[in-house]
Amino acid sequence: MKLALCYFDTAVSRMFVEKTDEKGEKTVLLSSPYNFVYRDEIVAKIINVDDPEEAKLQIDEGYSFHVVMKNPTFKAGEGVYYDQFSSTYKASAYGFVILDRNTQRIRVITPIQMSKDKVRAYYVTFPTKFLKLPSYADIEHTLQEKKILAIMDKEEIEDQLLKIDLNEPRVNRVMVARGKEPVTGYDEYFIPLVKLEKKAGKVLEDGRIDFKEIDSIIEIKRGQEVLRKIPEVKPVDGMDIYGEKVDADFEAKEGYIKGEHIVESMGDASIFVSDIDGCLNVEGKKISVSPFAIIKGNVDYDSGNVDFNGSVHVLGSVLPGFSVKAKGDIIVDKNVDDAYLEADGDVTVKHGISGKGSMIIIAGGRVRSKYILNSTVEAVKEIEIEDSIINSKVFSNDRISVTARNGKIIGGEIIARHEIVVNVAGVPKENVTRLTVGESLFVERELIEIRREIDSVKIVVQDIMRKIKASFGEGLFEDPKKFLSILPPIKKKNCLLLLQELTAHNRELGEINKKRQEVEAKLKLERDPVVIVTEEVFPGTVISIKKRKRRIDEKLVNVKFYEDPSDREIRYTAAV
């Protein structure tokens, strides 16, 4: 009986198989560790026996068979030769042996893997049953047969082979051929060195989250690092292991573009800094620093409250309950509705200002708007309103004008230091309209605060005086030097401390009084205050000039109210 002892797993048809685990993840595994063979290893042996049980007696030393085939029909294929002397099929090269069912030939798969671009080639190794690995000569011969040109140096390959642990059978990849890697090109781009994300909100002490406080404005200081430059890389073609050109790619990086007011730092050419104090402005992929903050929509839950150390430009409206604070100017392209605005500079609202009584706008400069409704508005400089001021409290340390075609003031309290100019004042059967000039709300507030400081320091001075008199009596103040000279050291020390404290607070009191005099000087008017109504003043309107009041009892047309210097009474004359 003719039999074949197959020293390999004939059921395996390829070197690697793809398997899917329970999670659905796919992995590539070695089909069989037993099918790796070294050069001249026996692959299969042909024997003649009377009984199949006798086959076990003819197994070669060091081998174990996987399959016994009756009347074998296979022949030697690629990488396999037949040894007539020993009636065996042997491998002519290191590799992975399979039985090709279609051709009925045993062949060895050359264990070479190439990168997708064919720039690198690897030799796959697995210790055989005799703990052998291919030699450099084996690898070189295989590569030459496949017309691979970019073979690595012998030392590099052998060094990799030496690092393989033969006692730990596992698949290893040895790089054996290496062409020239293509260099992927890309344009210059920038990566931010500041965080671009907004906070979800501010956590309050009681654990609640204030979703109005999200820090949507990213403030940038002059000299602050903003961007890191990644320089451009020119694409360079490569060469594969066959000597063929490999075209280089060009990659569009997910980076940013440098915008205005961002310049190269002095110490590092890759670092870019802001050349101004401002805020970070991100438009698409362009990052710049702007001297003013731009809110692209409304001030609402998306932007949160705005607090910026510069100027703010709101392209939409400021919605109820939100606030905008700026050290510079505030510009609102649409409306301000029952919100809070505070600027050290000007406030410009291109549409209107309206509230429910809680609306407040404070400006260190001018205020401009089409109308003011049910709101409080304060400005150090001029307030210019186009259409109307209705049921509002409006204060200016300069002048207030409502002089558009329909310009009118209805109800409320309007106070200006120098001048109020309006087309129509008051309306019959409406709330009283009060127009006041010659008063400075801001100066008076400052004086009130100064007087509080003076009173506070005086209380401290009086307390120190009581301590001195209680401890040392009135005689101290008749001749302090003489009095101190006769005091015991400890009492003298305590007395001196009290006197030093008294002197310091008296000096502080003097400085505050000097400040008070300077502020009081501001009360002096630069020009005579007037109220000008170019069209009609309706009865019931109250005109006040320098604390004097006059109620209008009849409708007046085109008048200017002023203080008569002879008797300080409020009189009027033609406005034009």
C-alpha positions as CSV (number, residue, x, y, z in Angstrom):
1,M,0.0,0.0,0.0
2,K,1.4,3.4,-1.0
3,L,1.0,6.1,1.6
4,A,2.1,9.7,2.1
5,L,3.1,11.1,5.5
6,C,2.4,14.8,5.4
7,Y,4.4,16.7,8.0
8,F,2.3,19.8,7.5
9,D,-1.4,20.6,7.8
10,T,-2.8,20.0,4.4
11,A,-6.1,21.7,5.2
12,V,-4.4,25.1,5.3
13,S,-4.6,27.0,2.0
14,R,-2.9,30.3,2.9
15,M,-0.5,31.8,5.3
16,F,-2.8,34.2,7.1
17,V,-6.6,34.2,7.8
18,E,-8.9,36.9,9.0
19,K,-11.0,36.2,12.1
20,T,-13.8,38.1,13.8
21,D,-14.1,38.1,17.6
22,E,-17.2,38.4,19.7
23,K,-17.0,42.3,19.6
24,G,-17.0,42.2,15.8
25,E,-13.3,43.3,15.6
26,K,-11.3,41.7,12.8
27,T,-7.8,40.5,13.3
28,V,-5.3,38.7,11.0
29,L,-3.8,35.5,12.4
30,L,-1.3,32.9,11.3
31,S,-3.2,30.0,9.7
32,S,-0.9,27.3,11.1
33,P,2.4,27.4,13.0
34,Y,3.3,23.9,11.8
35,N,3.5,24.9,8.1
36,F,6.6,27.0,8.3
37,V,9.5,25.0,7.0
38,Y,13.2,25.6,6.7
39,R,15.3,24.9,3.6
40,D,15.7,21.1,3.1
41,E,13.1,20.2,5.7
42,I,10.9,17.2,4.8
43,V,7.5,18.2,3.8
44,A,6.0,14.8,3.0
45,K,7.3,11.2,2.8
46,I,6.2,8.5,0.5
47,I,6.1,5.0,2.1
48,N,5.0,1.5,1.1
49,V,3.4,-0.6,3.8
50,D,1.0,-3.5,4.1
51,D,-0.8,-2.1,7.1
52,P,-1.5,1.6,7.7
53,E,-0.5,1.1,11.3
54,E,3.1,0.5,10.1
55,A,3.2,4.2,9.0
56,K,4.0,5.4,12.5
57,L,7.1,3.2,12.5
58,Q,8.6,5.2,9.5
59,I,8.2,8.8,10.9
60,D,11.5,10.6,10.7
61,E,13.2,11.8,13.9
62,G,12.0,15.2,15.0
63,Y,8.9,15.1,12.8
64,S,5.3,14.4,13.4
65,F,2.7,13.9,10.7
66,H,-0.6,15.7,10.4
67,V,-2.2,13.6,7.7
68,V,-1.7,10.2,6.2
69,M,-2.8,10.1,2.6
70,K,-3.5,6.9,0.6
71,N,-2.3,6.7,-3.0
72,P,-1.0,10.2,-3.0
73,T,-1.3,12.1,-6.3
74,F,0.4,15.4,-5.5
75,K,3.7,16.5,-7.0
76,A,6.4,19.0,-6.2
77,G,5.6,22.6,-6.9
78,E,7.3,25.9,-6.4
79,G,9.8,25.9,-3.6
80,V,9.6,22.1,-3.2
81,Y,11.7,19.3,-4.7
82,Y,11.5,15.4,-4.7
83,D,14.4,13.5,-3.1
84,Q,14.3,10.1,-4.9
85,F,16.9,8.6,-2.5
86,S,14.8,9.2,0.5
87,S,11.4,9.2,-1.3
88,T,10.6,12.6,0.4
89,Y,9.4,16.0,-0.7
90,K,11.6,18.7,0.7
91,A,11.5,22.5,0.8
92,S,14.0,24.3,-1.3
93,A,13.6,27.6,0.6
94,Y,12.3,28.9,3.8
95,G,8.6,29.6,3.7
96,F,5.1,28.5,4.3
97,V,4.0,25.1,2.8
98,I,0.6,24.4,1.4
99,L,-1.1,21.7,-0.7
100,D,-2.7,23.4,-3.7
101,R,-5.9,21.4,-4.2
102,N,-6.4,22.8,-7.7
103,T,-3.1,21.7,-9.1
104,Q,-2.4,18.9,-6.6
105,R,1.1,20.3,-6.0
106,I,2.9,21.0,-2.8
107,R,4.5,24.4,-2.9
108,V,6.1,26.9,-0.5
109,I,4.8,30.4,-0.3
110,T,7.6,33.0,-0.1
111,P,6.9,34.8,3.1
112,I,7.4,38.3,1.8
113,Q,5.1,41.2,2.7
114,M,5.3,44.6,1.0
115,S,4.0,48.0,2.1
116,K,1.1,49.3,0.1
117,D,3.4,51.7,-1.8
118,K,6.0,49.0,-2.3
119,V,8.7,51.1,-0.6
120,R,9.4,48.5,2.1
121,A,9.5,44.7,2.1
122,Y,9.4,42.4,5.1
123,Y,10.3,38.8,5.5
124,V,7.9,36.9,7.7
125,T,9.5,34.4,10.1
126,F,8.4,31.7,12.4
127,P,10.7,29.3,14.2
128,T,10.3,25.8,12.6
129,K,10.2,22.5,14.4
130,F,14.0,22.5,14.4
131,L,14.2,26.1,15.8
132,K,15.7,27.5,12.7
133,L,15.4,30.8,10.9
134,P,16.3,31.7,7.3
135,S,19.9,32.8,6.6
136,Y,20.8,36.0,4.9
137,A,21.7,34.0,1.8
138,D,18.2,32.5,1.8
139,I,16.6,35.9,2.0
140,E,18.9,37.5,-0.6
141,H,18.2,34.6,-3.0
142,T,14.4,35.0,-2.6
143,L,14.5,38.8,-3.1
144,Q,16.7,38.5,-6.2
145,E,14.3,36.0,-7.7
146,K,11.5,38.5,-7.2
147,K,13.7,41.2,-8.9
148,I,13.8,43.3,-5.8
149,L,16.6,45.9,-6.0
150,A,16.6,47.8,-2.8
151,I,18.0,45.0,-0.6
152,M,19.1,46.1,2.8
153,D,22.7,45.5,4.1
154,K,23.5,42.1,5.3
155,E,24.4,43.5,8.8
156,E,21.0,45.2,9.1
157,I,19.1,42.0,8.3
158,E,21.2,39.7,10.4
159,D,20.9,42.0,13.3
160,Q,17.1,41.7,13.2
161,L,17.4,37.9,12.9
162,L,19.5,37.8,16.0
163,K,16.9,39.6,18.0
164,I,14.3,36.9,17.4
165,D,13.7,34.6,20.3
166,L,13.6,31.0,18.9
167,N,12.1,29.7,22.2
168,E,9.1,31.9,21.8
169,P,7.4,30.9,18.6
170,R,5.6,33.8,17.1
171,V,5.3,35.6,13.8
172,N,8.1,38.2,13.3
173,R,8.6,40.6,10.5
174,V,12.1,41.4,9.4
175,M,12.6,44.4,7.1
176,V,14.7,43.2,4.2
177,A,14.3,45.8,1.5
178,R,13.9,49.5,1.7
179,G,13.4,52.0,-1.1
180,K,13.1,55.8,-0.6
181,E,10.1,57.0,1.3
182,P,8.2,59.7,-0.5
183,V,7.8,62.9,1.5
184,T,4.2,64.1,1.8
185,G,4.0,67.9,1.3
186,Y,1.8,70.4,2.9
187,D,1.4,74.1,3.1
188,E,2.4,76.1,6.2
189,Y,-0.2,76.0,8.9
190,F,-0.7,77.1,12.5
191,I,-1.9,75.4,15.7
192,P,-3.4,77.4,18.5
193,L,-1.6,77.8,21.8
194,V,-4.7,79.0,23.6
195,K,-7.9,77.1,24.4
196,L,-10.7,77.8,21.9
197,E,-13.5,76.1,23.8
198,K,-16.1,77.9,25.8
199,K,-17.1,76.8,29.3
200,A,-20.5,75.2,29.8
201,G,-21.3,77.7,32.5
202,K,-20.1,79.0,35.9
203,V,-20.7,76.7,38.9
204,L,-22.2,78.8,41.8
205,E,-21.6,78.2,45.5
206,D,-24.9,76.4,45.9
207,G,-24.1,74.0,43.1
208,R,-26.3,75.5,40.4
209,I,-24.8,76.5,37.1
210,D,-25.1,80.0,35.7
211,F,-25.3,79.4,32.0
212,K,-25.0,83.1,31.2
213,E,-21.3,83.0,32.3
214,I,-19.5,80.9,29.7
215,D,-16.4,83.1,29.0
216,S,-17.1,83.3,25.2
217,I,-14.6,86.2,25.0
218,I,-11.0,84.9,25.1
219,E,-8.8,87.9,26.2
220,I,-5.3,88.1,24.8
221,K,-2.5,90.2,26.2
222,R,0.1,91.9,24.2
223,G,3.1,89.6,23.8
224,Q,1.0,86.5,24.7
225,E,1.8,83.3,22.7
226,V,-1.2,82.6,20.4
227,L,0.0,80.3,17.5
228,R,2.7,77.9,16.7
229,K,3.8,77.8,13.1
230,I,4.3,74.4,11.4
231,P,6.4,75.3,8.3
232,E,5.5,74.1,4.8
233,V,7.0,70.9,3.5
234,K,7.8,70.4,-0.2
235,P,6.6,67.1,-1.6
236,V,9.5,64.8,-2.6
237,D,9.0,61.7,-4.8
238,G,10.3,58.4,-3.5
239,M,11.4,55.1,-5.1
240,D,10.0,51.6,-4.5
241,I,12.0,48.4,-3.9
242,Y,11.8,47.7,-7.7
243,G,13.4,51.0,-8.6
244,E,10.2,52.6,-9.7
245,K,9.2,56.2,-8.8
246,V,6.6,56.6,-6.0
247,D,4.7,59.8,-6.4
248,A,4.6,62.0,-3.4
249,D,1.2,63.1,-1.9
250,F,0.1,66.6,-0.9
251,E,-1.9,66.8,2.3
252,A,-4.3,69.5,3.4
253,K,-3.6,69.9,7.1
254,E,-6.3,70.5,9.6
255,G,-4.6,73.6,10.9
256,Y,-5.3,77.4,11.1
257,I,-4.4,80.5,9.2
258,K,-2.7,83.5,10.9
259,G,-4.8,86.7,10.9
260,E,-4.3,90.3,12.0
261,H,-2.3,91.4,15.0
262,I,-0.4,88.2,15.3
263,V,3.4,88.5,14.7
264,E,6.5,86.4,15.0
265,S,8.0,86.3,18.5
266,M,11.5,87.7,19.0
267,G,13.0,84.6,20.5
268,D,11.4,81.7,18.5
269,A,10.5,81.9,14.8
270,S,7.9,79.2,15.2
271,I,6.0,81.0,17.9
272,F,3.6,83.9,17.1
273,V,2.3,86.4,19.6
274,S,-0.2,89.2,19.8
275,D,1.0,92.7,19.2
276,I,-2.0,94.2,20.9
277,D,-4.2,93.8,23.9
278,G,-7.4,92.4,22.5
279,C,-9.5,89.3,22.1
280,L,-9.2,86.1,20.1
281,N,-11.3,86.1,16.9
282,V,-11.9,82.8,15.1
283,E,-13.5,83.0,11.6
284,G,-13.5,79.5,10.1
285,K,-9.8,78.5,10.1
286,K,-8.5,82.1,10.5
287,I,-7.3,83.1,13.9
288,S,-6.6,86.8,14.6
289,V,-6.5,89.2,17.6
290,S,-8.9,92.1,17.4
291,P,-8.8,95.2,19.5
292,F,-12.5,94.8,20.0
293,A,-14.6,91.7,20.7
294,I,-17.1,90.7,18.0
295,I,-20.2,88.8,19.0
296,K,-21.5,87.5,15.7
297,G,-25.1,87.0,16.8
298,N,-27.0,88.0,19.9
299,V,-25.8,88.2,23.4
300,D,-27.7,85.2,24.7
301,Y,-27.1,81.8,26.1
302,D,-24.8,81.0,23.2
303,S,-22.4,83.9,23.9
304,G,-23.2,84.3,27.6
305,N,-22.5,87.6,29.4
306,V,-19.7,89.6,27.9
307,D,-17.0,91.2,30.0
308,F,-14.0,92.4,27.9
309,N,-11.0,94.6,28.6
310,G,-11.5,96.5,25.3
311,S,-14.3,97.4,22.9
312,V,-17.3,95.1,22.1
313,H,-19.3,94.9,18.8
314,V,-22.5,93.0,19.0
315,L,-23.8,92.1,15.5
316,G,-27.2,91.2,16.8
317,S,-29.2,92.2,19.9
318,V,-28.6,92.0,23.7
319,L,-31.4,89.9,25.0
320,P,-33.2,90.3,28.4
321,G,-31.2,89.3,31.5
322,F,-27.8,89.5,29.8
323,S,-25.0,92.0,30.3
324,V,-22.2,93.5,28.3
325,K,-19.2,95.2,30.0
326,A,-16.3,96.8,28.2
327,K,-13.3,98.9,29.1
328,G,-13.7,100.5,25.6
329,D,-16.8,101.1,23.5
330,I,-19.9,99.0,23.0
331,I,-21.7,98.9,19.6
332,V,-24.9,97.0,19.2
333,D,-26.2,96.6,15.7
334,K,-29.8,95.9,16.7
335,N,-31.6,96.3,20.0
336,V,-30.9,96.2,23.7
337,D,-33.8,94.7,25.6
338,D,-34.0,94.8,29.3
339,A,-30.3,94.1,29.7
340,Y,-27.3,95.7,31.4
341,L,-24.6,97.6,29.5
342,E,-21.5,99.3,31.0
343,A,-18.7,100.9,29.0
344,D,-15.8,103.1,29.9
345,G,-16.1,104.5,26.4
346,D,-19.1,105.2,24.1
347,V,-22.3,103.1,23.8
348,T,-24.0,103.0,20.4
349,V,-27.2,101.1,19.9
350,K,-28.2,101.3,16.3
351,H,-31.8,100.4,16.8
352,G,-33.4,101.0,20.3
353,I,-33.1,100.6,24.0
354,S,-36.1,99.2,25.8
355,G,-36.7,97.7,29.2
356,K,-39.2,97.0,31.9
357,G,-37.7,99.4,34.4
358,S,-34.6,97.3,35.1
359,M,-32.8,98.2,31.9
360,I,-29.5,100.1,32.7
361,I,-26.8,101.6,30.4
362,I,-23.8,103.3,31.9
363,A,-21.2,105.0,29.6
364,G,-18.0,106.7,30.4
365,G,-18.3,108.4,27.0
366,R,-21.3,109.1,24.7
367,V,-24.6,107.2,24.2
368,R,-26.3,107.1,20.9
369,S,-29.5,105.3,19.9
370,K,-32.8,105.7,18.0
371,Y,-34.9,105.6,21.2
372,I,-35.0,104.9,24.9
373,L,-38.0,103.2,26.5
374,N,-38.6,102.4,30.2
375,S,-34.8,102.4,30.9
376,T,-32.1,104.1,32.9
377,V,-29.2,105.5,30.8
378,E,-26.2,107.4,32.2
379,A,-23.4,109.0,30.2
380,V,-20.4,111.2,31.2
381,K,-20.5,112.8,27.8
382,E,-23.3,113.6,25.3
383,I,-26.5,111.5,24.8
384,E,-27.9,111.6,21.3
385,I,-31.3,110.0,20.7
386,E,-33.0,110.2,17.3
387,D,-36.7,109.6,17.9
388,S,-37.8,109.5,21.5
389,I,-37.1,109.1,25.2
390,I,-40.2,107.6,26.9
391,N,-40.7,107.0,30.7
392,S,-37.0,106.7,31.3
393,K,-34.3,108.1,33.6
394,V,-31.6,109.6,31.5
395,F,-28.5,111.4,32.9
396,S,-25.7,113.2,31.1
397,N,-22.7,115.1,32.4
398,D,-22.8,117.2,29.2
399,R,-25.9,117.5,27.0
400,I,-28.9,115.4,25.8
401,S,-30.4,115.9,22.4
402,V,-33.5,114.3,20.8
403,T,-33.7,116.3,17.6
404,A,-34.8,113.9,14.8
405,R,-38.0,114.7,12.9
406,N,-40.1,113.0,15.5
407,G,-37.8,113.7,18.4
408,K,-39.7,113.9,21.7
409,I,-39.4,113.3,25.4
410,I,-42.4,111.8,27.2
411,G,-42.5,111.2,30.9
412,G,-39.5,110.3,33.1
413,E,-36.6,112.3,34.4
414,I,-34.0,113.8,32.1
415,I,-30.9,115.5,33.6
416,A,-28.1,117.1,31.8
417,R,-25.3,119.3,33.2
418,H,-25.3,121.9,30.4
419,E,-28.1,121.4,27.8
420,I,-31.2,119.5,26.8
421,V,-32.4,119.9,23.2
422,V,-35.6,118.3,22.1
423,N,-38.4,118.9,19.5
424,V,-41.4,118.0,21.7
425,A,-41.5,117.8,25.5
426,G,-44.3,116.3,27.5
427,V,-47.7,115.0,26.3
428,P,-51.1,116.0,27.8
429,K,-52.5,113.5,30.3
430,E,-49.3,111.5,30.5
431,N,-46.7,111.0,33.2
432,V,-44.9,114.1,34.3
433,T,-41.9,115.0,32.2
434,R,-39.0,116.4,34.2
435,L,-36.2,118.2,32.3
436,T,-33.3,119.3,34.5
437,V,-30.0,121.1,33.7
438,G,-27.3,122.7,35.8
439,E,-26.8,119.6,37.9
440,S,-24.0,117.0,37.8
441,L,-25.2,113.6,38.9
442,F,-21.8,112.1,38.6
443,V,-20.0,114.8,40.5
444,E,-22.6,114.7,43.3
445,R,-22.2,110.9,43.5
446,E,-18.5,111.3,43.8
447,L,-18.9,114.0,46.5
448,I,-21.2,111.7,48.5
449,E,-18.6,108.9,48.4
450,I,-15.8,111.4,49.5
451,R,-17.9,112.7,52.4
452,R,-18.5,109.1,53.5
453,E,-14.7,108.6,53.5
454,I,-14.2,111.8,55.5
455,D,-16.7,110.7,58.1
456,S,-15.1,107.3,58.3
457,V,-11.6,108.7,58.9
458,K,-13.0,111.3,61.4
459,I,-14.5,108.5,63.5
460,V,-11.1,106.7,63.6
461,V,-9.3,110.0,64.6
462,Q,-11.8,110.7,67.4
463,D,-11.3,107.1,68.7
464,I,-7.5,107.6,68.8
465,M,-8.0,110.9,70.6
466,R,-10.1,109.3,73.3
467,K,-7.5,106.6,73.8
468,I,-4.7,109.2,74.2
469,K,-6.7,111.4,76.6
470,A,-7.8,108.3,78.7
471,S,-4.2,107.0,79.0
472,F,-2.2,110.2,79.2
473,G,-4.6,113.1,79.9
474,E,-4.9,116.6,78.3
475,G,-1.3,117.6,79.4
476,L,0.2,115.7,76.5
477,F,-1.0,118.2,74.0
478,E,0.3,121.3,75.9
479,D,3.9,120.3,75.5
480,P,4.3,116.9,73.8
481,K,8.1,116.8,73.9
482,K,8.3,117.6,77.6
483,F,5.5,115.2,78.4
484,L,7.1,112.3,76.6
485,S,10.5,112.9,78.2
486,I,9.1,112.1,81.7
487,L,7.2,109.0,80.7
488,P,8.5,105.5,81.6
489,P,9.9,103.7,78.5
490,I,6.9,101.3,78.0
491,K,4.3,104.1,78.3
492,K,6.4,106.4,76.1
493,K,6.5,103.7,73.4
494,N,2.7,103.2,73.5
495,C,2.2,106.9,73.4
496,L,4.4,107.3,70.4
497,L,2.5,104.6,68.5
498,L,-0.8,106.3,69.2
499,L,0.6,109.7,68.1
500,Q,2.0,108.2,64.9
501,E,-1.3,106.6,64.1
502,L,-3.1,109.9,64.8
503,T,-0.7,111.7,62.5
504,A,-1.2,109.2,59.7
505,H,-5.0,109.5,59.8
506,N,-4.9,113.2,60.0
507,R,-2.6,113.2,56.9
508,E,-5.1,110.9,55.2
509,L,-8.0,113.3,56.2
510,G,-6.1,116.2,54.6
511,E,-5.6,114.3,51.4
512,I,-9.3,113.4,51.2
513,N,-10.3,117.0,51.8
514,K,-8.0,118.1,49.0
515,K,-9.7,115.6,46.8
516,R,-13.1,116.9,47.8
517,Q,-12.1,120.5,46.9
518,E,-10.9,119.3,43.5
519,V,-14.2,117.5,42.9
520,E,-16.3,120.5,44.1
521,A,-14.5,122.6,41.5
522,K,-16.0,120.3,38.9
523,L,-19.4,121.6,39.9
524,K,-18.6,124.9,38.2
525,L,-20.4,125.1,35.0
526,E,-18.5,125.7,31.8
527,R,-21.5,127.6,30.3
528,D,-25.0,128.7,31.3
529,P,-27.3,125.7,31.4
530,V,-30.4,125.8,29.1
531,V,-33.4,123.7,28.0
532,I,-34.3,124.1,24.3
533,V,-37.6,122.9,22.9
534,T,-37.7,123.6,19.2
535,E,-41.4,122.8,18.7
536,E,-43.8,122.3,21.6
537,V,-43.7,122.1,25.4
538,F,-46.9,120.6,26.9
539,P,-48.5,121.7,30.2
540,G,-47.4,119.7,33.2
541,T,-43.8,119.6,32.1
542,V,-41.4,120.5,34.9
543,I,-38.2,122.5,34.0
544,S,-35.4,122.6,36.6
545,I,-32.2,124.8,36.4
546,K,-29.7,124.8,39.2
547,K,-32.2,123.4,41.8
548,R,-34.9,125.9,40.8
549,K,-38.1,124.5,39.3
550,R,-40.8,125.8,37.0
551,R,-44.0,123.9,36.1
552,I,-45.3,124.7,32.6
553,D,-49.0,125.7,32.8
554,E,-49.6,126.3,29.1
555,K,-48.4,125.0,25.8
556,L,-45.3,126.8,24.6
557,V,-43.8,126.7,21.1
558,N,-40.1,127.1,20.2
559,V,-38.6,128.2,23.5
560,K,-35.4,128.3,25.4
561,F,-35.4,128.1,29.2
562,Y,-32.6,129.8,31.1
563,E,-31.8,131.2,34.5
564,D,-32.2,134.9,34.9
565,P,-29.0,136.0,36.7
566,S,-30.7,139.0,38.3
567,D,-33.1,137.0,40.4
568,R,-32.2,133.4,39.5
569,E,-35.7,132.8,38.2
570,I,-36.4,130.4,35.3
571,R,-37.5,132.3,32.2
572,Y,-37.9,131.5,28.5
573,T,-37.3,133.2,25.2
574,A,-37.5,132.2,21.6
575,A,-35.3,129.3,20.8
576,V,-34.2,130.6,17.4
